[in-house]
Amino acid sequence: MKRVLVTGCTAEGDWPAICDITFPRILHYARRHKMDFWNAELRSCSRPQAWGKLTAILTAFERYDEVLWLDADVLVCDASVSIFNEVGGSYDHACCEQVCTQRGPHWNTGVWVVRRSAIGILAEALMQDDLINHPWWEQAAINRVIVDRDACPAKLSDEWNHYWQTPDTVKPRFRHACGNHFSKLEKIRKWESECPL
């Protein structure tokens, strides 16, 4: 299996400073677990840049069999275990199911293991034109397609996508500054100081 870790970042706002912290750890993780690394340019025609996640993953499948997508606001805290070891067996894709006060239960694809067999899910998500400007953009589209196709992903444990509502008892491997009710940069700087690699 040829594997690649894909991420991407915009040049707007605090994102370059965030990526200065997260990308070296993401690159370290990819090298440690013998994955190629690709910093994708997030462009998706006239859509918000978040939609570029789907086109980047689809492009990666031209050369790779499996993709690990990490949002740029994911901080690797524990690089000791390959996420692919956690999702063995037959699956098309894998991510964490989260429950937040704003959205209720949903699949969070900020940390997302995707196999080539999931190309149809990504392509169909790109066709959800009524969600182009939805507050959760491509996430809303992916969740809709997952429900419509009854294509639930393999469920990763919360340690792989530890976010602001994850219980403190869960030791994070990846911490995700998802949401927009706090400063992502301040949060990631704090986490960096708490979990040196």
C-alpha positions in Angstrom: 0.0 0.0 0.0 1.4 3.4 -1.0 0.4 6.0 1.7 0.6 9.7 1.9 -0.1 12.3 4.6 -1.9 15.3 3.1 -2.5 18.6 4.7 -3.0 22.2 3.4 -3.0 25.7 4.7 -4.3 29.1 3.6 -2.2 32.3 3.8 -5.0 34.2 5.5 -5.1 35.4 9.1 -3.3 33.4 11.7 -3.0 30.3 9.5 0.7 30.8 8.5 1.7 31.1 12.2 -0.4 28.0 13.0 1.2 26.0 10.2 4.7 27.1 11.4 3.9 25.1 14.6 1.8 22.2 13.3 3.5 21.4 10.0 7.0 20.3 11.4 5.2 17.8 13.7 3.0 16.6 10.8 6.1 16.1 8.6 7.9 14.3 11.5 4.8 12.0 11.9 4.8 11.2 8.1 8.5 10.4 8.1 8.4 8.3 11.2 5.6 6.1 9.8 7.1 5.9 6.3 4.4 8.0 4.5 5.0 10.5 1.8 4.0 14.1 2.7 2.2 16.5 0.6 1.3 20.1 1.5 -1.6 20.6 -0.9 -2.5 24.0 -2.2 -6.1 24.4 -1.1 -7.9 25.7 -4.2 -11.4 24.7 -5.3 -12.5 27.1 -8.0 -15.1 29.5 -6.7 -15.7 27.6 -3.5 -14.3 28.4 0.0 -10.9 27.0 0.4 -12.1 24.3 2.9 -13.5 22.4 -0.1 -10.0 22.0 -1.4 -9.6 19.1 1.1 -11.7 16.9 -1.1 -10.0 17.8 -4.4 -6.6 17.3 -2.7 -7.5 13.8 -1.5 -8.9 12.9 -4.9 -5.7 14.1 -6.6 -3.6 12.1 -4.1 -5.3 8.9 -5.3 -3.7 9.3 -8.7 -0.5 8.1 -7.0 -1.5 6.6 -3.6 -3.7 3.9 -2.2 -4.3 5.4 1.2 -4.4 9.0 2.4 -4.2 10.4 5.9 -5.6 13.9 5.8 -4.8 16.2 8.7 -6.4 19.7 9.0 -3.7 22.4 9.4 -5.0 23.0 13.0 -4.1 19.5 14.1 -1.1 19.3 16.5 0.6 15.9 16.7 1.3 15.3 20.4 2.3 11.6 20.3 3.9 10.3 17.2 4.7 6.8 18.5 1.8 4.9 16.8 0.8 4.8 13.2 -2.9 5.6 12.8 -3.1 2.9 10.1 -2.4 0.3 12.8 -5.5 1.4 14.6 -8.0 1.0 11.7 -6.9 -2.4 10.2 -9.3 -4.6 8.4 -11.9 -3.7 5.8 -12.9 -0.1 5.6 -13.3 2.7 3.1 -12.5 5.5 5.5 -12.0 6.1 9.2 -12.5 9.1 11.4 -13.8 10.2 14.9 -17.4 10.6 15.7 -17.9 13.7 17.8 -20.8 15.3 19.7 -20.6 19.1 20.1 -23.2 21.5 21.4 -23.5 23.3 18.1 -23.7 20.4 15.7 -24.8 17.3 17.7 -23.2 14.0 16.6 -21.2 14.1 13.4 -18.1 12.6 11.8 -15.2 14.9 12.0 -12.9 14.5 9.0 -10.1 16.9 10.3 -8.3 13.6 11.0 -9.3 11.3 8.2 -8.0 8.0 6.9 -9.3 7.5 3.4 -8.8 4.5 1.0 -9.1 4.6 -2.8 -12.4 2.7 -2.4 -14.0 5.9 -0.9 -13.5 7.9 -4.1 -17.3 7.8 -4.7 -18.0 9.4 -1.3 -15.6 12.3 -2.0 -17.0 12.8 -5.6 -20.6 12.8 -4.3 -19.7 15.2 -1.5 -18.3 17.6 -4.1 -21.7 17.6 -5.9 -23.5 19.0 -2.8 -23.7 22.4 -4.3 -26.4 23.6 -1.8 -23.8 23.3 0.9 -21.0 25.3 -0.7 -21.4 28.2 1.8 -22.6 26.1 4.7 -20.8 27.1 8.0 -19.1 23.7 8.0 -18.5 23.5 4.2 -17.2 20.2 3.0 -17.8 18.6 6.5 -21.5 19.1 6.0 -21.4 17.5 2.6 -19.3 14.6 3.7 -21.7 13.9 6.6 -24.7 14.1 4.3 -23.2 11.6 1.9 -22.2 9.3 4.7 -25.8 9.2 5.9 -27.4 9.0 2.4 -25.1 6.1 1.4 -25.2 4.4 4.8 -21.4 4.6 4.4 -20.3 5.1 8.1 -16.6 5.2 8.5 -14.6 3.0 10.8 -14.6 4.8 14.1 -11.4 6.1 15.5 -11.0 6.6 19.2 -11.0 10.2 20.5 -7.3 10.2 21.1 -6.8 10.6 17.4 -9.0 13.8 17.2 -8.9 15.3 20.7 -10.9 18.5 20.6 -12.3 21.0 23.1 -15.1 18.7 24.3 -13.0 15.5 24.6 -12.8 14.4 28.3 -9.4 15.2 29.9 -9.1 11.5 30.8 -8.4 10.8 27.1 -4.7 11.2 26.3 -4.3 12.8 22.9 -2.2 11.6 20.1 -3.6 14.4 17.8 -5.1 17.6 19.2 -7.5 19.4 16.9 -8.3 23.1 17.4 -11.6 22.8 15.6 -14.3 25.4 16.1 -14.3 29.1 15.9 -15.1 30.3 19.4 -11.4 30.7 20.5 -8.1 31.7 19.1 -6.7 28.6 17.3 -3.2 30.1 17.4 -3.2 30.7 21.2 -4.6 27.2 21.8 -2.0 25.5 19.6 0.8 27.4 21.2 -0.4 26.2 24.6 -0.6 22.6 23.5 2.9 22.8 21.9 4.3 23.9 25.3 2.5 21.0 27.0 3.5 18.2 24.7 7.0 18.4 23.3 7.8 15.7 20.8 
